[in-house]
Amino acid sequence: MGHGHGPRGKHGNPADLEGYLAKLEDPERIAWQKPDEVVAALGLRQGDVACDLGVGPGYFALRIARAVGPAGRVHAIDVEPRMLDVLARRAADAGLANLRPVLGHEGEVGLPPEPCAAILTVNTFHHLPDRPGALARLAARLAPGGRLAVVDFHAGELPVGPPPEHKVSREGFLADARTAGLEIVREETFLPYQWFFLVSGRSDR
Ligand SMILES: C[S@@+](CC[C@H](N)C(=O)[O-])C[C@H]1O[C@@H](n2cnc3c(N)ncnc32)[C@H](O)[C@@H]1O
C-alpha cells in the first residue's frame, strides 16, 4: 500500500484517487495487513454495532459487516465522498445491507451515531486533527465493554505506508492516549509494520 510521495489531494489523500484505491485494495496487502486477524482481535459477535473510521473503500468494513451479520450494523465513516461511493457499491455487490456510510467533515473526527461494541480505525489516526481529543470523543462512543482499536504505521522508513514525516509513532499514540486519560487494554504485536492498540471506554472503570 503506501500513500506514495506524490502530490497530495483532498483530505490528505494522494491526488491520484484511482491509484490510491488500487493500493488500498492490493491483493498483496493481505500478507502484512492480516485483515482477518485484525477483525478477529475485535472480538465482535453477530448482532453487534461497530464503526470503521477512515473506512476508505472498505478493506476492513466489509469483513466487519460479515462478522456482525445481518442483525448487526457497521457505521462506515470517511471524509472523502468518493471513497464512500466505492464502499456503497462494493457493499451492494456483496449483499451487505448492514453497512451504513457516514460522511465526515474535514478537520473533525466523525463519530458513530450510536454506541459501538468496537470502533476500528486503521492507517487513519495520523490524519486526525487534535488526536487526544479525537481519542476521547471516540472512546465516549463505546458501549459498555466496547473497544476502540487503533492501527497505524510505525515510525521510520518502511516498504509500505506514508512518508515518515506524516506518521505518528507508537510512542506518539501512547502519549496521546495518556493525554486523553484512556486506558490501554491490550497491545497486539502480530502486524509487521504497524502498532495496534485496544483501548477501553471511560464507562468501564
Ligand atoms: C490510509 S486510508 C485507510 C483506509 C482504510 N482504513 C484501510 O485501512 O484500507 C485513510 C482514510 O481516512 C480518511 N480520512 C482522512 N481524514 C479523516 C477524518 N478526519 N475522518 C474520517 N476519515 C478520514 C481518508 O479519506 C482515507 O479514506
The ligand as a Tripos MOL2 file, in Angstrom:
@<TRIPOS>MOLECULE
LIG
   27    29     1     0     0
SMALL
NO_CHARGES

@<TRIPOS>ATOM
      1 C1         -4.9350    5.3500    4.5130 C.3       1 LIG1
      2 S1         -6.6640    5.3820    4.2110 S.3       1 LIG1
      3 C2         -7.1580    3.9610    5.1390 C.3       1 LIG1
      4 C3         -8.4330    3.3240    4.6520 C.3       1 LIG1
      5 C4         -8.8290    2.0450    5.3810 C.3       1 LIG1
      6 N1         -8.9420    2.2490    6.8170 N.3       1 LIG1
      7 C5         -7.8240    0.9480    5.0900 C.2       1 LIG1
      8 O1         -7.0450    0.6070    6.0010 O.co2     1 LIG1
      9 O2         -7.8260    0.4240    3.9740 O.co2     1 LIG1
     10 C6         -7.1980    6.7560    5.2570 C.3       1 LIG1
     11 C7         -8.6440    7.1300    5.0620 C.3       1 LIG1
     12 O3         -9.0110    8.0710    6.0930 O.3       1 LIG1
     13 C8         -9.8350    9.0630    5.5200 C.3       1 LIG1
     14 N2         -9.7840   10.2440    6.4140 N.ar      1 LIG1
     15 C9         -8.8520   11.2350    6.4770 C.ar      1 LIG1
     16 N3         -9.1510   12.1150    7.4430 N.ar      1 LIG1
     17 C10       -10.3040   11.6760    8.0270 C.ar      1 LIG1
     18 C11       -11.1330   12.1690    9.0880 C.ar      1 LIG1
     19 N4        -10.8490   13.2980    9.7550 N.pl3     1 LIG1
     20 N5        -12.2440   11.4610    9.4070 N.ar      1 LIG1
     21 C12       -12.5560   10.3130    8.7240 C.ar      1 LIG1
     22 N6        -11.8110    9.8190    7.7090 N.ar      1 LIG1
     23 C13       -10.7080   10.4800    7.3640 C.ar      1 LIG1
     24 C14        -9.2930    9.2600    4.1260 C.3       1 LIG1
     25 O4        -10.2310    9.8530    3.2460 O.3       1 LIG1
     26 C15        -8.9580    7.8020    3.7370 C.3       1 LIG1
     27 O5        -10.0520    7.1560    3.1240 O.3       1 LIG1
@<TRIPOS>BOND
     1     1     2 1
     2     2     3 1
     3     2    10 1
     4     3     4 1
     5     4     5 1
     6     5     6 1
     7     5     7 1
     8     7     8 2
     9     7     9 1
    10    10    11 1
    11    11    12 1
    12    11    26 1
    13    12    13 1
    14    13    14 1
    15    13    24 1
    16    14    15 ar
    17    14    23 ar
    18    15    16 ar
    19    16    17 ar
    20    17    18 ar
    21    17    23 ar
    22    18    19 1
    23    18    20 ar
    24    20    21 ar
    25    21    22 ar
    26    22    23 ar
    27    24    25 1
    28    24    26 1
    29    26    27 1
@<TRIPOS>SUBSTRUCTURE
     1 LIG1         1 GROUP 0 **** ****
